[in-house]
Amino acid sequence: MARFHNKTVVITGASRGIGAAIAKRFAEEGANLVVSANEEAVHLIAKQIQADGGKAISFVGDVTSKTSVVDLYDAAETAFGSVDVSIQNAGVITIAKVEDMTENEWDKVMAVNTKGVFLCAQEAIARMRKHMRGGRIINTASGQARDGFIYTPHYAASKMGVVGITQSLAKEVAVEAITVNAFCPGIIETDMWAYNDDVWGKLLGSYAPGELMKEWVQGIPMKRAGSGADVAGLVTFLASDDAAYITGQTINVDGGLIMS
């Protein structure tokens, strides 16, 4: 398929995990990719896409910095002429008991996960309005946007904030053929979930590596963790013409772990 031929897709947090999987799926469907992250590893994702015959550039930046965000979208327009889809996927998590959580931890998680989503969506919408082609804004939330979990109040707050941003912006730009949606990944096999398994496992009962995640996966109706490809299927749908009448929604991708 080439649903995104001549469409430019910007993805933050694209150096690994869900972001990298989303980028590769869009490349397979003909998109021009702008992959961004706060680490040099994102260059490897662009090179892999190019090696497979796709079009991609990479950008190392900071989603919490307005200047860096503007530079990212400038780079997208310089390379490909427009911005058609913007996926705000950059995110961080830390896990700590309330008495041990620092103010710096709180501020960093809120800045990346919530402020970063807003700054990127704000800039993407400005570019979409300029070209008057409509567009798609897609934000990464979390299962914790539905149900906050122990030892992560800052992360839950940040992801619930993403849902609020999504709904508010969707109402503002709907008449301009710009849709704004979010998705909530559940337990996905990524580096972040390896960290979660390790730290939550120690705090919740001295689990050996892998044991806690295995236990939690048994609570998923499908009895398996998700993959980046599972998430990418939904995201490409939301970015496609088939989703033109869907906006302001937050969709779970979790094998039925949370049903709503």
N, C-alpha and C positions, 0 to 999 in steps of 0.2 A: 504493500500500500504506500501511497505518497500523499496522505491527507494534508501534509504540511509543506508541500513544495512551495518555494518562494515565501514561506513564513519564517519569521525570526523569533526564536525562543530564548529567553534569558532565564538561567537557572542559578540560584545561589545555593551554597552548600553542596556543590556538585563534584567535589573531589573524591567522594567515596559513598558507600551505602545507598540510601534511597535516591539521593541526588544524582549520583553517577548512573544508576539504573534508569532513571527518568531520562537523562540526557541520551543514553544509548538508544532507548526506544524512540525518542523523537528523531534521532539521526536516521534510524532505520526507515522512518516514515517521511524522509525527505526534507526535514527542517534545516534551517541555518541555526547553528547552536552557538550561544555565548555562555560558556560555563565559568562560574566564578566560585571562589572560596577564599579563605584566609590563609591558605597554605599552598606551597609550590606544587604539591601533588596534583593540583587541578590541571596543570599543563599536560600531564600524562593522559588525562581523560580526553582532552582535545586532540592530542596526537593519535590516540587509539581510534577516535572517530574519523580523523583524516585518513589514517591508514586503511580504514574500511571503506573509503570512498565518500565519506560525508564531509560536510562543511562545518567547521568549528573554529572558534577562537577562544582563548582562555584569558582570565583576568583575576589577579590576586588583589583582594580588597577587603574592606571592613564594612559590613552592613550597618554598623552603628554610627558611621561617619557620613554625614550628608555629602561632604566633598567627594568621598570615595564612591558613594552611590551614584552621584552625578557622573563621575568619570566612567563608571561601569556602563551606564546607558548611553553616554556619548560614544564609547567604544563600539557598542552594538550598532548604533546608527551609522557610524563611520564605516564599519565593516560591511553592513548589510542593508542600510538605508532606512530601516524602520524597526519598531518593536511591536510584535503581534501578540505574543504570549509572554507573561512574566510569572515565574514560579518562585515564590519566597520560601525556600526550603532550609536556609541556614538555621541551625539550632544547637543549643548546648544544654547539658543537664549536669547538676551535681546532686549528691545525696548525702544528707546529714541529719542527725537529730536536731530538734529545734534549738536546744541550748548550745549546740556546736556550730550552727550555721552562721556564717559571717555576713556582715553588711555587703562586703565586696562580692560574695557569691550571689546574694540576692540581686544586686545591681547588674552584674554581668549577665545573668540568665534573663532578666527582664529586658535588658538592652538588646541582646542578640535576638531573642525569640519574639519580642513584641515590638519594640521600637524599630528593629531591623525590618520586620514585615511592613510596618507603616511607611518607612522611608523609601523602600524599594517600590511598594505599590504606588506611592505618591508620584515618584519619578516616572514609573511606567505609564501611569494614566496620563501624565502630561505629554509624553511622547505619542501615545495613542490618539489623544485629542488633536494633536498637531497634524497628524497624517489623516485623521478622519476616516479610519478604516475599521473602527471598532477594536475589539481585542478581548483577551482573556487574562484575568488575574486569578492565580491559584495559590492558596496559602497552606502551608503545612501546620496543622494543629497537632493533636495527640489524643489518645484515649483519655488522657488526664484533662482534656477540655470537657469531658463528660463526667469524669469521676476522679477527683483528686486522690492521690495515693500517699501513703505514709512516707515521711522524711523528705518530701519534695514539694512543700507549699509554694515555693517560688516558681518552680516549673509548672505546677498546675495553674497558678495565677497567670503566668505568661501565656499559656496555651488557651486558657479561657478568654484571655484578652484578644488572641488571634481570631476567635469566633466573633467577638464583638466588632472588631475592625472589619471583618469580612461582611457582616450584615450591614453595617453602616455605609461602607463604601458601595456595596451593591445597590443600595437605594439611591445613592447620589449619582451614579453613572449609568444606570439602567437604560435611560432614554438615548444614550449615545452608543448603544450596541456593544457596550463593554460589560462582560459578566464578571462577577467576583464570587468565587467559591473556595471552600477549604476542604481538607480531608484529615481524618484522624487515623493514623496508623496505630495498630495494636502492637503485638510482639512480633518484631521483624528481625530477621537474622542480619544484624549489622554490628559494626564496632561499638556503637552506642549501647546496644543490648548486651554485648559482652561485658561492658563496664557495669551496666545495671545489675546483671547477674552476680558479678563479683561483689559489689559494694552492698547492694540490698541483701545478698546472701549472708554476708558477715553480720549485718545489723539485725537480721531477722532470725538468726539461729545457727550461725557457723556452718552454712552449707558449703560443700566442696564445689569447685568451679563446675558450672553446668547443671548442678542439681536443682537450683531454684527455678531456673528457666524451664527445665524439663517438667517440674511440678506444675508451674503455671500453664504450660502448654496443654497439660491434661485438662485444664479448665476451659479450653477453647472447644466449641462444638466440633470444629473440623479436625481437632487433635493434631495440629501442626502449627509451627510458626510460619509467618508470612515471609515472602521474599521481596526484594526490590522490584522484580518483574510484576508481582501482584499489585503493587502500588502504581507502577508505571502504566498499567492498563487503564486504571481509573483516571489518572491524570491526563493521559492523552485523549481519553473520551471527553473530559471536561473542557479540553482545549479545542475540540473539534467542532465542526458545524452542527453535528448531531446534538450538541448540548447548548445550542443557541438560546433555548428558552428556559435554561436552568441558571438561576443566580441566587445569591444569598444563602446557599446551602452548605452544610458541613456534613460530609459523608464518611462513615466509618469504613476502614479497611482492616478488618481484624478477625476474620474467620468466624464471626458471630459472637465474639467475646462480650461486646456491649451491643445490645439491640435497642434500636429506637426508631 
